[in-house]
Amino acid sequence: MTADVTDRPIDAEALARLVARDHAGALVTFAGVVRDHDHGSSVDHLEYSAHPSAAALMRQIAEEVVVDFDLDALAVTHRVGRLEVGDCALAAAVSSAHRAEAFAATAALVDRVKQRVPVWKRQVFADGTSQWVNSP
């Protein structure tokens, strides 16, 4: 199991290679990428910041998901710092014996990370305005 917060580019395919197992019949990956728009406004870039506890909480969530879905392996990484359109902000990969568990685990993992990990997103729009999203 791998769970991390990083300021470096994320390679979802590298995470998939980390969790691939010969005995696993399913390997599911997710890559959340920066899109060029939000609610009708053009996005220039995003800026993510994280609380110092974010990586530890990512690991806790990863451990929960491995147990809850009886996974063979799991990897998840969230990026912080400035991200351009097309950059990967969050990637996850899981492997399990069967596809149903792998898909369900990936969805649960991403949802739990987005709900519980203290990572905040600031959108900077093409017109120079900005907006904090899902921030306290």
TIVO-2410 file (N, C-alpha, C; in nm, 3 decimals):
# residues 136
REC num residu      c1      c2      c3 atome chaine
REC   1      M   0.083  -0.117   0.000     N      A
REC   1      M   0.000   0.000   0.000    CA      A
REC   1      M   0.088   0.125   0.000     C      A
REC   2      T   0.051   0.219  -0.083     N      A
REC   2      T   0.121   0.347  -0.092    CA      A
REC   2      T   0.018   0.458  -0.085     C      A
REC   3      A   0.042   0.557  -0.001     N      A
REC   3      A  -0.046   0.673   0.009    CA      A
REC   3      A   0.041   0.793   0.041     C      A
REC   4      D   0.027   0.900  -0.040     N      A
REC   4      D   0.118   1.011  -0.023    CA      A
REC   4      D   0.057   1.142  -0.072     C      A
REC   5      V   0.116   1.250  -0.026     N      A
REC   5      V   0.090   1.385  -0.076    CA      A
REC   5      V   0.224   1.434  -0.128     C      A
REC   6      T   0.227   1.490  -0.249     N      A
REC   6      T   0.354   1.529  -0.310    CA      A
REC   6      T   0.339   1.660  -0.386     C      A
REC   7      D   0.451   1.726  -0.407     N      A
REC   7      D   0.452   1.846  -0.491    CA      A
REC   7      D   0.509   1.815  -0.629     C      A
REC   8      R   0.530   1.688  -0.657     N      A
REC   8      R   0.584   1.645  -0.787    CA      A
REC   8      R   0.472   1.593  -0.878     C      A
REC   9      P   0.495   1.595  -1.009     N      A
REC   9      P   0.394   1.539  -1.100    CA      A
REC   9      P   0.361   1.394  -1.066     C      A
REC  10      I   0.236   1.358  -1.087     N      A
REC  10      I   0.187   1.224  -1.057    CA      A
REC  10      I   0.170   1.146  -1.187     C      A
REC  11      D   0.217   1.022  -1.185     N      A
REC  11      D   0.204   0.932  -1.299    CA      A
REC  11      D   0.110   0.818  -1.259     C      A
REC  12      A  -0.016   0.825  -1.305     N      A
REC  12      A  -0.114   0.722  -1.270    CA      A
REC  12      A  -0.072   0.584  -1.319     C      A
REC  13      E  -0.005   0.577  -1.433     N      A
REC  13      E   0.040   0.447  -1.483    CA      A
REC  13      E   0.147   0.387  -1.393     C      A
REC  14      A   0.230   0.471  -1.332     N      A
REC  14      A   0.330   0.420  -1.238    CA      A
REC  14      A   0.262   0.362  -1.114     C      A
REC  15      L   0.153   0.427  -1.070     N      A
REC  15      L   0.078   0.372  -0.956    CA      A
REC  15      L   0.018   0.237  -0.994     C      A
REC  16      A  -0.033   0.225  -1.115     N      A
REC  16      A  -0.089   0.097  -1.160    CA      A
REC  16      A   0.018  -0.012  -1.157     C      A
REC  17      R   0.137   0.020  -1.200     N      A
REC  17      R   0.246  -0.080  -1.197    CA      A
REC  17      R   0.279  -0.121  -1.053     C      A
REC  18      L   0.267  -0.027  -0.958     N      A
REC  18      L   0.294  -0.059  -0.818    CA      A
REC  18      L   0.196  -0.161  -0.760     C      A
REC  19      V   0.071  -0.158  -0.806     N      A
REC  19      V  -0.030  -0.245  -0.747    CA      A
REC  19      V  -0.059  -0.370  -0.830     C      A
REC  20      A  -0.001  -0.383  -0.948     N      A
REC  20      A  -0.026  -0.501  -1.032    CA      A
REC  20      A   0.023  -0.627  -0.961     C      A
REC  21      R  -0.060  -0.727  -0.963     N      A
REC  21      R  -0.027  -0.856  -0.903    CA      A
REC  21      R  -0.070  -0.966  -0.999     C      A
REC  22      D   0.009  -1.071  -1.011     N      A
REC  22      D  -0.026  -1.181  -1.101    CA      A
REC  22      D  -0.157  -1.248  -1.063     C      A
REC  23      H  -0.189  -1.252  -0.935     N      A
REC  23      H  -0.310  -1.320  -0.889    CA      A
REC  23      H  -0.432  -1.228  -0.887     C      A
REC  24      A  -0.415  -1.100  -0.917     N      A
REC  24      A  -0.527  -1.006  -0.919    CA      A
REC  24      A  -0.591  -1.006  -1.058     C      A
REC  25      G  -0.720  -1.026  -1.063     N      A
REC  25      G  -0.791  -1.027  -1.190    CA      A
REC  25      G  -0.839  -0.890  -1.235     C      A
REC  26      A  -0.825  -0.792  -1.146     N      A
REC  26      A  -0.871  -0.656  -1.180    CA      A
REC  26      A  -0.772  -0.553  -1.129     C      A
REC  27      L  -0.747  -0.455  -1.213     N      A
REC  27      L  -0.664  -0.341  -1.176    CA      A
REC  27      L  -0.735  -0.216  -1.229     C      A
REC  28      V  -0.777  -0.130  -1.138     N      A
REC  28      V  -0.851  -0.010  -1.175    CA      A
REC  28      V  -0.769   0.112  -1.135     C      A
REC  29      T  -0.761   0.209  -1.227     N      A
REC  29      T  -0.692   0.334  -1.197    CA      A
REC  29      T  -0.788   0.451  -1.213     C      A
REC  30      F  -0.756   0.558  -1.143     N      A
REC  30      F  -0.829   0.684  -1.153    CA      A
REC  30      F  -0.727   0.795  -1.160     C      A
REC  31      A  -0.748   0.889  -1.250     N      A
REC  31      A  -0.665   1.009  -1.258    CA      A
REC  31      A  -0.757   1.130  -1.261     C      A
REC  32      G  -0.751   1.211  -1.159     N      A
REC  32      G  -0.825   1.337  -1.155    CA      A
REC  32      G  -0.736   1.446  -1.210     C      A
REC  33      V  -0.774   1.504  -1.323     N      A
REC  33      V  -0.688   1.602  -1.390    CA      A
REC  33      V  -0.753   1.740  -1.389     C      A
REC  34      V  -0.669   1.841  -1.399     N      A
REC  34      V  -0.715   1.979  -1.402    CA      A
REC  34      V  -0.781   2.006  -1.536     C      A
REC  35      R  -0.906   2.050  -1.530     N      A
REC  35      R  -0.979   2.082  -1.654    CA      A
REC  35      R  -0.970   2.233  -1.680     C      A
REC  36      D  -1.005   2.272  -1.801     N      A
REC  36      D  -0.988   2.411  -1.844    CA      A
REC  36      D  -1.108   2.501  -1.814     C      A
REC  37      H  -1.208   2.448  -1.741     N      A
REC  37      H  -1.326   2.529  -1.712    CA      A
REC  37      H  -1.391   2.483  -1.581     C      A
REC  38      D  -1.472   2.571  -1.525     N      A
REC  38      D  -1.555   2.537  -1.410    CA      A
REC  38      D  -1.675   2.630  -1.408     C      A
REC  39      H  -1.793   2.574  -1.418     N      A
REC  39      H  -1.918   2.652  -1.415    CA      A
REC  39      H  -1.915   2.770  -1.511     C      A
REC  40      G  -1.870   2.745  -1.633     N      A
REC  40      G  -1.873   2.847  -1.736    CA      A
REC  40      G  -1.756   2.944  -1.737     C      A
REC  41      S  -1.663   2.929  -1.645     N      A
REC  41      S  -1.545   3.017  -1.642    CA      A
REC  41      S  -1.422   2.940  -1.687     C      A
REC  42      S  -1.334   3.006  -1.760     N      A
REC  42      S  -1.209   2.944  -1.806    CA      A
REC  42      S  -1.109   2.939  -1.691     C      A
REC  43      V  -1.057   2.821  -1.665     N      A
REC  43      V  -0.959   2.801  -1.558    CA      A
REC  43      V  -0.819   2.814  -1.617     C      A
REC  44      D  -0.736   2.896  -1.554     N      A
REC  44      D  -0.596   2.910  -1.595    CA      A
REC  44      D  -0.510   2.803  -1.528     C      A
REC  45      H  -0.524   2.791  -1.394     N      A
REC  45      H  -0.449   2.690  -1.320    CA      A
REC  45      H  -0.514   2.670  -1.183     C      A
REC  46      L  -0.468   2.569  -1.110     N      A
REC  46      L  -0.513   2.543  -0.974    CA      A
REC  46      L  -0.394   2.550  -0.880     C      A
REC  47      E  -0.422   2.583  -0.757     N      A
REC  47      E  -0.319   2.580  -0.652    CA      A
REC  47      E  -0.375   2.499  -0.536     C      A
REC  48      Y  -0.308   2.390  -0.503     N      A
REC  48      Y  -0.348   2.305  -0.392    CA      A
REC  48      Y  -0.253   2.325  -0.275     C      A
REC  49      S  -0.310   2.331  -0.155     N      A
REC  49      S  -0.229   2.334  -0.033    CA      A
REC  49      S  -0.285   2.228   0.062     C      A
REC  50      A  -0.200   2.179   0.151     N      A
REC  50      A  -0.241   2.071   0.240    CA      A
REC  50      A  -0.196   2.097   0.382     C      A
REC  51      H  -0.275   2.051   0.475     N      A
REC  51      H  -0.239   2.052   0.617    CA      A
REC  51      H  -0.127   1.949   0.638     C      A
REC  52      P  -0.038   1.972   0.734     N      A
REC  52      P   0.070   1.874   0.758    CA      A
REC  52      P   0.021   1.732   0.788     C      A
REC  53      S  -0.102   1.717   0.833     N      A
REC  53      S  -0.156   1.584   0.864    CA      A
REC  53      S  -0.211   1.511   0.742     C      A
REC  54      A  -0.211   1.574   0.626     N      A
REC  54      A  -0.276   1.517   0.508    CA      A
REC  54      A  -0.220   1.380   0.469     C      A
REC  55      A  -0.090   1.365   0.467     N      A
REC  55      A  -0.031   1.237   0.425    CA      A
REC  55      A  -0.068   1.125   0.521     C      A
REC  56      A  -0.067   1.153   0.650     N      A
REC  56      A  -0.102   1.050   0.749    CA      A
REC  56      A  -0.249   1.010   0.733     C      A
REC  57      L  -0.334   1.105   0.707     N      A
REC  57      L  -0.475   1.074   0.688    CA      A
REC  57      L  -0.497   0.995   0.558     C      A
REC  58      M  -0.421   1.027   0.454     N      A
REC  58      M  -0.427   0.950   0.329    CA      A
REC  58      M  -0.393   0.804   0.358     C      A
REC  59      R  -0.289   0.780   0.437     N      A
REC  59      R  -0.249   0.643   0.470    CA      A
REC  59      R  -0.359   0.572   0.549     C      A
REC  60      Q  -0.421   0.643   0.643     N      A
REC  60      Q  -0.529   0.584   0.723    CA      A
REC  60      Q  -0.646   0.543   0.633     C      A
REC  61      I  -0.684   0.631   0.544     N      A
REC  61      I  -0.794   0.602   0.451    CA      A
REC  61      I  -0.757   0.484   0.362     C      A
REC  62      A  -0.635   0.481   0.312     N      A
REC  62      A  -0.591   0.370   0.227    CA      A
REC  62      A  -0.600   0.237   0.302     C      A
REC  63      E  -0.557   0.236   0.426     N      A
REC  63      E  -0.566   0.113   0.506    CA      A
REC  63      E  -0.711   0.070   0.525     C      A
REC  64      E  -0.801   0.165   0.550     N      A
REC  64      E  -0.942   0.133   0.565    CA      A
REC  64      E  -0.998   0.070   0.437     C      A
REC  65      V  -0.966   0.127   0.323     N      A
REC  65      V  -1.019   0.079   0.196    CA      A
REC  65      V  -0.966  -0.060   0.164     C      A
REC  66      V  -0.839  -0.085   0.191     N      A
REC  66      V  -0.782  -0.219   0.168    CA      A
REC  66      V  -0.859  -0.323   0.247     C      A
REC  67      V  -0.888  -0.293   0.372     N      A
REC  67      V  -0.962  -0.388   0.457    CA      A
REC  67      V  -1.108  -0.398   0.413     C      A
REC  68      D  -1.174  -0.284   0.393     N      A
REC  68      D  -1.317  -0.283   0.359    CA      A
REC  68      D  -1.347  -0.358   0.230     C      A
REC  69      F  -1.254  -0.357   0.135     N      A
REC  69      F  -1.280  -0.417   0.004    CA      A
REC  69      F  -1.192  -0.538  -0.024     C      A
REC  70      D  -1.116  -0.584   0.075     N      A
REC  70      D  -1.031  -0.702   0.061    CA      A
REC  70      D  -0.943  -0.694  -0.064     C      A
REC  71      L  -0.868  -0.584  -0.073     N      A
REC  71      L  -0.784  -0.559  -0.190    CA      A
REC  71      L  -0.651  -0.629  -0.179     C      A
REC  72      D  -0.592  -0.656  -0.295     N      A
REC  72      D  -0.456  -0.708  -0.300    CA      A
REC  72      D  -0.356  -0.595  -0.277     C      A
REC  73      A  -0.381  -0.480  -0.339     N      A
REC  73      A  -0.288  -0.368  -0.327    CA      A
REC  73      A  -0.361  -0.238  -0.362     C      A
REC  74      L  -0.306  -0.127  -0.312     N      A
REC  74      L  -0.364   0.004  -0.334    CA      A
REC  74      L  -0.254   0.108  -0.335     C      A
REC  75      A  -0.269   0.209  -0.420     N      A
REC  75      A  -0.179   0.324  -0.422    CA      A
REC  75      A  -0.263   0.448  -0.449     C      A
REC  76      V  -0.234   0.556  -0.377     N      A
REC  76      V  -0.306   0.681  -0.396    CA      A
REC  76      V  -0.211   0.797  -0.367     C      A
REC  77      T  -0.218   0.900  -0.450     N      A
REC  77      T  -0.132   1.017  -0.434    CA      A
REC  77      T  -0.210   1.143  -0.469     C      A
REC  78      H  -0.196   1.245  -0.386     N      A
REC  78      H  -0.256   1.376  -0.413    CA      A
REC  78      H  -0.142   1.476  -0.430     C      A
REC  79      R  -0.154   1.561  -0.530     N      A
REC  79      R  -0.051   1.660  -0.556    CA      A
REC  79      R  -0.090   1.795  -0.494     C      A
REC  80      V   0.011   1.868  -0.449     N      A
REC  80      V  -0.008   2.004  -0.400    CA      A
REC  80      V   0.083   2.097  -0.480     C      A
REC  81      G   0.056   2.227  -0.466     N      A
REC  81      G   0.132   2.327  -0.540    CA      A
REC  81      G   0.052   2.374  -0.660     C      A
REC  82      R   0.119   2.436  -0.752     N      A
REC  82      R   0.054   2.489  -0.873    CA      A
REC  82      R   0.042   2.379  -0.978     C      A
REC  83      L  -0.079   2.362  -1.030     N      A
REC  83      L  -0.105   2.262  -1.134    CA      A
REC  83      L  -0.167   2.332  -1.253     C      A
REC  84      E  -0.120   2.296  -1.370     N      A
REC  84      E  -0.169   2.352  -1.495    CA      A
REC  84      E  -0.281   2.263  -1.550     C      A
REC  85      V  -0.356   2.315  -1.644     N      A
REC  85      V  -0.459   2.236  -1.712    CA      A
REC  85      V  -0.393   2.110  -1.769     C      A
REC  86      G  -0.456   1.995  -1.742     N      A
REC  86      G  -0.404   1.867  -1.788    CA      A
REC  86      G  -0.319   1.793  -1.686     C      A
REC  87      D  -0.271   1.864  -1.583     N      A
REC  87      D  -0.193   1.798  -1.479    CA      A
REC  87      D  -0.282   1.708  -1.393     C      A
REC  88      C  -0.222   1.602  -1.341     N      A
REC  88      C  -0.294   1.510  -1.253    CA      A
REC  88      C  -0.286   1.561  -1.110     C      A
REC  89      A  -0.403   1.580  -1.048     N      A
REC  89      A  -0.410   1.628  -0.910    CA      A
REC  89      A  -0.423   1.513  -0.811     C      A
REC  90      L  -0.493   1.407  -0.850     N      A
REC  90      L  -0.516   1.292  -0.763    CA      A
REC  90      L  -0.517   1.168  -0.849     C      A
REC  91      A  -0.439   1.069  -0.808     N      A
REC  91      A  -0.438   0.941  -0.879    CA      A
REC  91      A  -0.452   0.829  -0.779     C      A
REC  92      A  -0.521   0.724  -0.823     N      A
REC  92      A  -0.540   0.606  -0.740    CA      A
REC  92      A  -0.534   0.482  -0.828     C      A
REC  93      A  -0.488   0.375  -0.769     N      A
REC  93      A  -0.486   0.245  -0.838    CA      A
REC  93      A  -0.511   0.137  -0.734     C      A
REC  94      V  -0.597   0.042  -0.768     N      A
REC  94      V  -0.624  -0.070  -0.679    CA      A
REC  94      V  -0.624  -0.199  -0.759     C      A
REC  95      S  -0.586  -0.307  -0.693     N      A
REC  95      S  -0.595  -0.439  -0.756    CA      A
REC  95      S  -0.667  -0.533  -0.660     C      A
REC  96      S  -0.747  -0.619  -0.720     N      A
REC  96      S  -0.821  -0.719  -0.642    CA      A
REC  96      S  -0.851  -0.838  -0.730     C      A
REC  97      A  -0.909  -0.938  -0.671     N      A
REC  97      A  -0.940  -1.060  -0.745    CA      A
REC  97      A  -1.047  -1.034  -0.852     C      A
REC  98      H  -1.141  -0.944  -0.823     N      A
REC  98      H  -1.256  -0.925  -0.912    CA      A
REC  98      H  -1.280  -0.777  -0.941     C      A
REC  99      R  -1.338  -0.749  -1.058     N      A
REC  99      R  -1.358  -0.611  -1.103    CA      A
REC  99      R  -1.456  -0.533  -1.017     C      A
REC 100      A  -1.563  -0.597  -0.969     N      A
REC 100      A  -1.663  -0.523  -0.891    CA      A
REC 100      A  -1.600  -0.461  -0.768     C      A
REC 101      E  -1.519  -0.538  -0.698     N      A
REC 101      E  -1.452  -0.486  -0.578    CA      A
REC 101      E  -1.352  -0.376  -0.614     C      A
REC 102      A  -1.282  -0.394  -0.725     N      A
REC 102      A  -1.182  -0.295  -0.766    CA      A
REC 102      A  -1.247  -0.161  -0.801     C      A
REC 103      F  -1.358  -0.165  -0.877     N      A
REC 103      F  -1.427  -0.041  -0.911    CA      A
REC 103      F  -1.486   0.025  -0.786     C      A
REC 104      A  -1.552  -0.054  -0.703     N      A
REC 104      A  -1.613   0.001  -0.581    CA      A
REC 104      A  -1.507   0.059  -0.488     C      A
REC 105      A  -1.396  -0.009  -0.474     N      A
REC 105      A  -1.289   0.039  -0.387    CA      A
REC 105      A  -1.229   0.169  -0.438     C      A
REC 106      T  -1.210   0.178  -0.568     N      A
REC 106      T  -1.153   0.300  -0.626    CA      A
REC 106      T  -1.247   0.418  -0.603     C      A
REC 107      A  -1.375   0.398  -0.625     N      A
REC 107      A  -1.472   0.505  -0.601    CA      A
REC 107      A  -1.476   0.545  -0.454     C      A
REC 108      A  -1.476   0.447  -0.365     N      A
REC 108      A  -1.478   0.478  -0.222    CA      A
REC 108      A  -1.351   0.550  -0.180     C      A
REC 109      L  -1.238   0.506  -0.231     N      A
REC 109      L  -1.110   0.569  -0.198    CA      A
REC 109      L  -1.109   0.717  -0.238     C      A
REC 110      V  -1.146   0.744  -0.361     N      A
REC 110      V  -1.146   0.882  -0.410    CA      A
REC 110      V  -1.245   0.966  -0.329     C      A
REC 111      D  -1.364   0.913  -0.304     N      A
REC 111      D  -1.463   0.988  -0.226    CA      A
REC 111      D  -1.413   1.018  -0.086     C      A
REC 112      R  -1.355   0.919  -0.020     N      A
REC 112      R  -1.306   0.940   0.117    CA      A
REC 112      R  -1.191   1.042   0.120     C      A
REC 113      V  -1.102   1.034   0.024     N      A
REC 113      V  -0.991   1.130   0.019    CA      A
REC 113      V  -1.047   1.271   0.002     C      A
REC 114      K  -1.139   1.289  -0.090     N      A
REC 114      K  -1.195   1.422  -0.116    CA      A
REC 114      K  -1.275   1.474   0.003     C      A
REC 115      Q  -1.339   1.384   0.078     N      A
REC 115      Q  -1.420   1.426   0.192    CA      A
REC 115      Q  -1.338   1.452   0.317     C      A
REC 116      R  -1.231   1.377   0.338     N      A
REC 116      R  -1.165   1.378   0.469    CA      A
REC 116      R  -1.024   1.433   0.474     C      A
REC 117      V  -0.955   1.436   0.362     N      A
REC 117      V  -0.815   1.481   0.365    CA      A
REC 117      V  -0.811   1.634   0.355     C      A
REC 118      P  -0.738   1.698   0.446     N      A
REC 118      P  -0.732   1.845   0.446    CA      A
REC 118      P  -0.639   1.899   0.336     C      A
REC 119      V  -0.691   1.895   0.214     N      A
REC 119      V  -0.625   1.953   0.098    CA      A
REC 119      V  -0.722   2.055   0.040     C      A
REC 120      W  -0.673   2.177   0.017     N      A
REC 120      W  -0.758   2.285  -0.029    CA      A
REC 120      W  -0.718   2.329  -0.168     C      A
REC 121      K  -0.821   2.363  -0.247     N      A
REC 121      K  -0.799   2.399  -0.388    CA      A
REC 121      K  -0.839   2.544  -0.413     C      A
REC 122      R  -0.748   2.617  -0.476     N      A
REC 122      R  -0.776   2.754  -0.521    CA      A
REC 122      R  -0.773   2.752  -0.673     C      A
REC 123      Q  -0.886   2.789  -0.734     N      A
REC 123      Q  -0.893   2.799  -0.879    CA      A
REC 123      Q  -0.858   2.940  -0.920     C      A
REC 124      V  -0.769   2.953  -1.017     N      A
REC 124      V  -0.736   3.082  -1.074    CA      A
REC 124      V  -0.791   3.083  -1.216     C      A
REC 125      F  -0.876   3.181  -1.244     N      A
REC 125      F  -0.943   3.188  -1.373    CA      A
REC 125      F  -0.864   3.272  -1.472     C      A
REC 126      A  -0.898   3.255  -1.598     N      A
REC 126      A  -0.829   3.325  -1.706    CA      A
REC 126      A  -0.839   3.477  -1.692     C      A
REC 127      D  -0.946   3.525  -1.628     N      A
REC 127      D  -0.962   3.670  -1.611    CA      A
REC 127      D  -0.888   3.725  -1.490     C      A
REC 128      G  -0.813   3.639  -1.420     N      A
REC 128      G  -0.733   3.682  -1.305    CA      A
REC 128      G  -0.802   3.668  -1.171     C      A
REC 129      T  -0.933   3.642  -1.170     N      A
REC 129      T  -1.002   3.620  -1.044    CA      A
REC 129      T  -0.970   3.480  -0.993     C      A
REC 130      S  -1.003   3.456  -0.866     N      A
REC 130      S  -0.978   3.324  -0.809    CA      A
REC 130      S  -1.091   3.287  -0.712     C      A
REC 131      Q  -1.095   3.158  -0.680     N      A
REC 131      Q  -1.199   3.107  -0.592    CA      A
REC 131      Q  -1.144   2.987  -0.517     C      A
REC 132      W  -1.165   2.984  -0.385     N      A
REC 132      W  -1.134   2.866  -0.305    CA      A
REC 132      W  -1.251   2.770  -0.316     C      A
REC 133      V  -1.221   2.641  -0.334     N      A
REC 133      V  -1.324   2.541  -0.351    CA      A
REC 133      V  -1.317   2.440  -0.237     C      A
REC 134      N  -1.433   2.411  -0.179     N      A
REC 134      N  -1.443   2.314  -0.069    CA      A
REC 134      N  -1.343   2.342   0.043     C      A
REC 135      S  -1.331   2.468   0.078     N      A
REC 135      S  -1.238   2.508   0.184    CA      A
REC 135      S  -1.315   2.562   0.303     C      A
REC 136      P  -1.263   2.537   0.422     N      A
REC 136      P  -1.332   2.589   0.542    CA      A
REC 136      P  -1.325   2.742   0.547     C      A
***
